[in-house]
Amino acid sequence: METAYESAKKNKQAAQKEVAEPVKKYRIKSLRKREELSGFLFISPWLIGFVALTLGPLLFSLYVSFTNYNITSKMDFVGTQNYQNMFFNDGLFWTSLWNTLYFVAFSVPLTTAGAILLAVLLNQKIPGIKVFRTIYYLPAVLSGVAVYLLWMQLLSPSTGLVNTALSWFGVRGPAWLFDPEWTKPALIVMKMWSVGGGMLLYLASLQGVSKAMYEAADIDGASAFRKFFHITLPMITPVIFFDIVTSLIGGFQIFQEAYVMTENGDGGPVNSLLFYNLHMWNKAFEVFDMGYASAMAWFLFVIVLVLTVINLKFGKRWVHYGGGDEK
Amino acid sequence: MSTQEHSPKFYETMSFKRRMKKMFVLLLLILGSIVILSPVWWMISTSLKTPGEIAQYPPSFLPDSFQWSNYVKAWQTAPFTRWALNTLFITVCVVIGNVVVNSFVAYGFAKIRFRGKNLLFTLVLSTMLIPGFVMMIPQYMLFSKLHWINTYLPLIVPAFFGNAFFIFLLRQFFKTIPDEMIEAAKIDGANHFQIWWKLAMPLMKPAVITVAILSFNGAWNDFLGPLLYINDEKLYTLQIGLQTFKGTVQTQWHYLMSASVLVLLPVILIFFFFQRYFIEGSNITTGTKG
């Protein structure tokens, strides 16, 4: 024990000597090296995950999309066969793409506008406003199968709450999930219910808009309408932009709702709920045509990428980044 | 406020107009609240009705008699207890992974200087733009090669390799720690690992709790992961279990709704107890802090 202690003490003294002796320049350099090393150590979990769970599989699936891979036996190179089949031989591919575009085209603008409107209302100084914020946010935390089941009940054509409420106003509600014309609107109605999630983002940014601007506008006698369109809206454009980019990407992911709310994920009446991902899912995990499914996945990736790039490009024109606002 | 040519009528005054506006907004918010809350209330009320009462038209708004036994029967019709424990196990593992690993990585991006940091961080952010579904098929191929199908590994292990959104969120928080504080700790002989665990983590407790709650919700409600990787009914999670239950009891809505209420209950409880942390999460995303 003693010897160990003594040798440790000696080592320490030696180490101290070593540190004290070399020129300052060397010390700084080695410190910087250590800093650099610990930097990479800290981000290494993400870096490993990125290579092993994102980049690797992504590139592998690009290769697979040119083969007839089915997980178990074959993996032959088939050239662009999968892509040709997708574009020219699979009618359901186009149906699913159309259904998805329809859903995105309506749900994204509606939820964005709804969230902004709600945030403006919830940004007023009114007694009990915190309770209102909680209520409107609640549906955003409720998700998963339970909520889909609930909406199947709410949208039930004869005894559901939605059609019952419509009947009070003399409106005969549609058959929702049973009428191919109304299946997608049904899902959009369901999405609108949880608009409070986006609202919270806007609320936070509305509270960041300086009061001075509104006071200045008040002195000029601006109407509430003008103030909204000329101060509020421009000031929150960065959040609108963020919201649109992320909800576009999210919109293309629609799958679970359709899978749970239709019989065995079969796409609902007349395939009206056969979304892109549902079709891809069936190809990948029902018939195990991984080559074809990978081709579909890559095509989806390209669509989303192009839309995001367009977004980023046009974003510069209308997104207003306030002065002195650091990233 | 200064010179007034005639004394205004009460309905012309600013304060009256402002009060009317507030009343209008209040009315709107109350009506909206009813619309927002009615589905939740409908779920609870349906869960307490008899099948006969559910089928009746027009529907009743309160159950004639409260059928509490629906809950017991629904829970016993399927192995829900087993599924709940499975879900809890996965969720706890995922939350631990997310909290520890993402804060570790985020600290590296926020407080350590190294070459290529900005480029790598941009890469982190850009992975958020890849649709999850695009990743799903290649990941499935990977995990099936590793013989991880029908185990919890594909659901848990990825949580230990960082999540772009959480890294971003925590980095924004860690950046608010003054550099002087880190330097002082270094002079006292602490290394980055100690600074992260003993200084940054306790200091950023609210952010860490936010990540814990968001990842709890994510794991608890995850449907796609278990649907893809779990085939054995004994290993099911609540989400998949509920989906199977839907097939077994068909349109027996009293059972479906009572099971749904029970599955949602933990999420609702956490929401009410930790509300402010949800708000923290979205404040950071819009860059109000940091």
Interface residues (C-beta under 8 A of the other chain):
Chain A: R32 E35 E36 S38 G39 F40 L41 F42 I43 P45 W46 L47 I48 G49 F50 A52 L53 T54 G56 P57 L58 F60 S61 V64 Y69 I71 L118 L121 L122 Q124 K125 I126 F132 T134 I135 Y136 Y137 L138 P139 V141 L142 S143 G144 V145 A146 V147 L149 L150 W151 Q153 L154 S158 T159 L161 T164 A165 S167 W193 G196 L200 L201 L203 A204 S205 Q207 G208 A224 P238 V239 F242 V245 T246 I249 F252 Q253 F255 Q256 Y259 V260 N277 M280 A284 F285 M290 A293 S294 A297 W298 L300 F301 V304 L305 T308 D325 K327
Chain B: K21 K22 V25 L26 L28 L29 G32 S33 I36 L37 S38 P39 V40 W42 M43 T46 I54 A55 Q56 Y57 P58 P59 V101 F104 V105 Y107 G108 F109 I112 R113 F114 R115 K117 L120 L123 V124 T127 M128 L129 I130 P131 G132 F133 V134 M135 M136 I137 P138 Q139 Y140 M141 L142 S144 P158 F160 F161 G162 I167 N191 H192 F193 W196 N217 W220 N221 D222 F223 L224 L227 L228 Q239 I240 L242 Q243 K246 W253 L256 M257 A259 S260 V261 V263 L264 V267 I268 F271 F272 Q275 F278 I279 S282 N283 T285 T286 G287 T288
